[in-house]
Amino acid sequence: MHHKAYFALAAVFLVIAVIVPTILFFLQAQNDLVIIKNPAGMYTGNATSNTPTSQVQQSHTNTLIIVAVIEVVFGFLSVLFMYLGYKHVHPTH
């Protein structure tokens, strides 16, 4: 593989490592707002019951674990492909 391809893959992995966690946190915040505004899941009547804090906390924990795994895996792949692109040598013809 050419060294430019290594750097291109490293850039793709870096973008994934930066963008995907941001999107996941945004979606998590949207989900939390839905749960807090309508904790009982009722669409008619009085929906002012207790906010399910354990459900929100578990959701936060799951999101943080997923984000950490994505950051580590794609960050490592990005660094690995940058290293491979930097150390890539062409054979003499």
trRosetta pair geometry for C-beta under 8 A, 3 or more apart (Angstrom, degrees):
i j d omega theta_ij theta_ji phi_ij phi_ji
1 5 4.8 -109 177 80 101 134
1 6 6.2 118 117 -53 117 84
1 88 7.7 -90 87 -123 76 141
2 5 4.8 98 62 1 79 103
2 6 7.5 -141 100 -5 46 83
2 88 7.6 101 179 152 30 155
3 6 5.4 -46 -153 31 43 116
3 7 6.6 39 151 -15 69 102
3 85 4.6 106 -166 -158 77 72
3 86 7.7 113 -153 -59 117 18
3 88 4.0 -174 -87 67 95 140
4 7 5.7 -54 -149 40 36 109
4 8 6.2 40 150 -23 67 105
4 85 7.5 100 -71 -143 13 117
5 8 5.5 -50 -144 35 34 114
5 9 6.4 33 156 -16 65 103
5 85 7.9 -168 72 -101 49 104
6 9 6.0 -57 -151 38 29 108
6 10 6.3 31 150 -21 64 107
6 81 5.0 -173 -173 -177 76 83
6 82 7.4 149 144 -93 100 19
6 84 4.8 -142 -144 98 138 97
6 85 3.1 -176 99 -73 122 90
6 88 6.1 179 -1 -36 150 140
7 10 5.4 -50 -145 36 35 116
7 11 6.4 38 153 -22 65 102
7 81 7.3 168 -85 139 23 98
7 82 6.8 62 -111 -112 66 61
7 85 4.4 120 -51 -153 76 165
8 11 5.7 -52 -151 33 31 112
8 12 6.6 33 150 -19 64 103
9 12 5.5 -50 -148 35 36 113
9 13 6.3 33 155 -16 67 105
9 77 7.9 -91 148 155 99 102
9 81 4.7 -121 95 -159 104 158
10 13 5.8 -55 -147 39 31 109
10 14 6.2 32 153 -21 64 107
10 77 7.8 -169 -115 131 57 70
10 78 4.9 93 -161 -156 72 62
10 79 7.7 114 -141 -51 110 12
10 80 7.9 -166 -101 70 96 54
10 81 3.8 -162 -69 94 86 109
10 82 4.4 111 -140 -57 156 73
10 85 6.3 -91 -12 -4 135 136
11 14 5.6 -54 -146 36 31 113
11 15 6.4 33 155 -20 65 104
11 78 7.8 100 -64 -136 15 100
12 15 5.8 -54 -150 35 30 111
12 16 6.5 30 152 -18 64 105
13 16 5.6 -52 -148 37 34 113
13 17 6.3 34 152 -20 66 106
13 74 4.8 -172 -174 -167 84 83
13 75 7.8 176 146 -74 104 16
13 77 4.3 -135 -147 100 153 108
13 78 4.0 -161 100 -70 112 79
13 81 6.4 131 16 22 139 135
14 17 5.6 -54 -146 37 32 112
14 18 6.4 20 157 -11 65 109
14 74 7.4 168 -82 149 23 100
14 75 7.7 67 -110 -111 62 52
14 78 4.3 101 -64 -129 78 144
15 18 6.0 -64 -146 42 30 103
15 19 5.6 8 167 -4 70 119
16 19 6.4 -62 -124 46 23 96
16 20 5.4 16 -176 -15 65 121
16 70 7.5 -123 145 -178 91 103
16 74 4.8 -126 94 -148 107 153
17 20 7.2 -31 -104 33 13 104
17 21 7.5 7 176 -6 44 111
17 70 6.7 169 -122 143 58 82
17 71 5.7 90 -160 -129 93 50
17 74 3.8 -167 -69 103 93 115
17 75 4.9 119 -139 -61 153 69
17 78 6.1 -79 -3 -21 141 138
18 21 7.3 -79 -169 36 19 100
18 22 7.0 11 152 -13 58 117
19 22 5.8 -67 -157 38 35 113
19 23 6.3 30 155 -18 72 107
20 23 5.7 -56 -148 37 33 110
20 24 6.3 34 155 -20 67 106
20 70 5.5 -118 99 174 130 149
20 74 7.6 110 30 6 133 161
21 24 5.4 -54 -144 38 35 113
21 25 6.3 35 157 -18 68 103
21 67 4.3 84 -128 -145 103 102
21 70 5.9 178 -63 84 90 130
21 71 6.1 21 -54 -61 143 98
22 25 5.9 -54 -148 36 30 108
22 26 6.5 31 152 -19 63 106
23 26 5.6 -54 -149 36 33 113
23 27 6.3 29 155 -15 66 106
24 27 5.8 -55 -146 40 31 108
24 28 6.2 35 153 -23 64 107
24 63 5.9 165 155 -158 108 98
24 66 6.5 -151 -160 101 155 119
24 67 5.6 -167 84 -79 143 98
24 70 7.7 153 -11 17 150 156
25 28 5.4 -52 -145 35 33 116
25 29 6.4 36 154 -21 64 102
25 63 7.0 118 -94 162 55 131
25 67 7.0 42 -54 -88 90 147
26 29 5.8 -53 -151 33 31 110
26 30 6.6 32 150 -18 63 104
27 30 5.5 -51 -150 35 36 114
27 31 6.4 38 151 -20 66 104
28 31 5.6 -54 -149 36 32 113
28 32 6.4 34 152 -20 65 104
28 59 6.7 159 -148 146 95 103
28 60 7.0 101 180 -103 132 57
28 63 4.5 32 -93 -109 144 163
29 32 5.6 -51 -147 35 33 113
29 33 6.5 36 153 -21 64 102
30 33 5.8 -53 -152 32 32 112
30 34 6.7 32 151 -18 64 103
31 34 5.8 -53 -152 34 34 111
31 35 6.5 30 152 -16 66 106
31 59 6.5 -140 115 177 132 148
32 35 5.7 -56 -147 39 34 110
32 36 6.1 28 157 -17 68 109
32 56 5.7 74 -127 -139 94 107
32 59 7.1 178 -77 95 84 139
32 60 7.9 42 -80 -65 126 93
33 36 5.8 -56 -140 40 30 107
33 37 6.0 24 162 -14 66 111
34 37 6.1 -58 -141 41 25 105
34 38 6.3 -36 177 40 62 101
35 38 7.2 -89 -137 66 17 63
35 39 6.1 50 171 -107 64 61
35 51 7.3 90 137 -158 89 87
35 52 6.6 -87 -180 51 116 101
35 55 6.5 -156 -155 104 145 120
35 56 5.9 176 102 -79 148 96
35 59 7.8 180 -22 7 159 159
36 39 6.7 8 -133 -66 22 91
36 51 5.7 9 -125 -130 67 125
36 56 7.4 47 -61 -87 89 140
37 47 7.9 30 143 117 57 133
38 41 6.2 89 139 -93 101 24
38 42 6.7 -150 -167 51 98 55
38 43 7.4 16 -149 -83 143 57
38 47 5.2 -31 -134 171 68 149
39 47 6.9 149 39 168 68 89
39 49 5.5 -132 86 73 116 87
39 50 6.7 -127 130 96 156 37
39 51 4.9 -132 -93 -113 143 49
39 52 5.6 158 -162 -6 103 84
40 47 5.4 -148 38 -145 106 76
40 49 4.6 81 -55 26 115 132
42 45 5.7 -56 159 61 138 101
42 46 7.8 24 92 79 149 35
42 47 4.7 -163 65 -95 103 97
43 47 7.9 34 -80 -67 18 137
51 56 7.2 0 157 -17 102 135
52 55 3.8 24 127 18 120 119
52 56 6.5 142 97 -16 72 85
53 56 5.5 -55 -146 40 38 110
53 57 5.9 40 155 -21 70 107
54 57 5.6 -52 -142 39 31 112
54 58 6.2 32 157 -19 65 106
55 58 5.9 -53 -145 37 28 109
55 59 6.3 31 153 -20 62 108
56 59 5.6 -57 -150 37 30 114
56 60 6.5 33 151 -21 65 104
57 60 5.6 -52 -150 34 32 112
57 61 6.4 33 153 -20 65 105
58 61 5.6 -52 -147 35 33 113
58 62 6.4 33 154 -18 65 105
59 62 5.9 -53 -148 36 30 110
59 63 6.4 29 154 -18 63 108
60 63 5.8 -59 -149 38 30 110
60 64 6.3 28 156 -18 66 107
61 64 5.9 -56 -147 36 29 109
61 65 6.5 29 155 -19 64 106
62 65 5.8 -56 -150 35 31 111
62 66 6.4 28 155 -16 66 107
63 66 5.8 -56 -148 38 32 110
63 67 6.1 30 156 -18 67 109
64 67 5.7 -54 -142 39 31 111
64 68 6.2 34 157 -22 65 106
65 68 5.8 -54 -147 35 28 111
65 69 6.5 27 155 -17 63 106
66 69 5.9 -57 -151 36 30 110
66 70 6.4 29 153 -17 65 107
67 70 5.7 -55 -147 38 32 111
67 71 6.2 33 155 -20 66 107
68 71 5.8 -54 -145 36 30 112
68 72 6.3 25 159 -16 65 108
69 72 6.0 -58 -145 39 28 107
69 73 6.1 20 162 -13 66 113
70 73 6.2 -61 -140 41 25 104
70 74 5.9 -1 173 5 65 116
71 74 6.8 -69 -135 49 17 92
71 75 5.5 19 167 -20 60 122
72 75 5.9 -58 -134 41 18 111
72 76 6.2 20 163 -19 59 110
73 76 6.0 -61 -152 36 23 109
73 77 6.4 19 154 -15 62 108
74 77 5.4 -48 -141 39 38 113
74 78 6.2 45 155 -25 65 102
75 78 5.7 -53 -149 33 30 113
75 79 6.5 25 155 -13 64 105
76 79 5.9 -57 -148 40 31 107
76 80 6.0 33 154 -21 66 109
77 80 5.5 -54 -143 38 30 114
77 81 6.2 22 162 -13 66 108
78 81 6.2 -60 -146 40 25 102
78 82 6.4 27 154 -19 62 107
79 82 5.7 -54 -147 36 31 113
79 83 6.3 33 154 -19 65 106
80 83 5.8 -57 -152 36 29 111
80 84 6.3 25 153 -16 65 107
81 84 5.4 -48 -139 39 38 112
81 85 6.1 41 157 -20 65 104
82 85 5.8 -56 -148 38 29 111
82 86 6.3 27 154 -18 64 108
83 86 5.7 -58 -146 38 29 110
83 87 6.0 8 162 -1 67 114
84 87 6.1 -64 -135 50 27 98
84 88 6.1 51 156 -55 63 96
85 88 5.6 -32 -146 -4 28 121
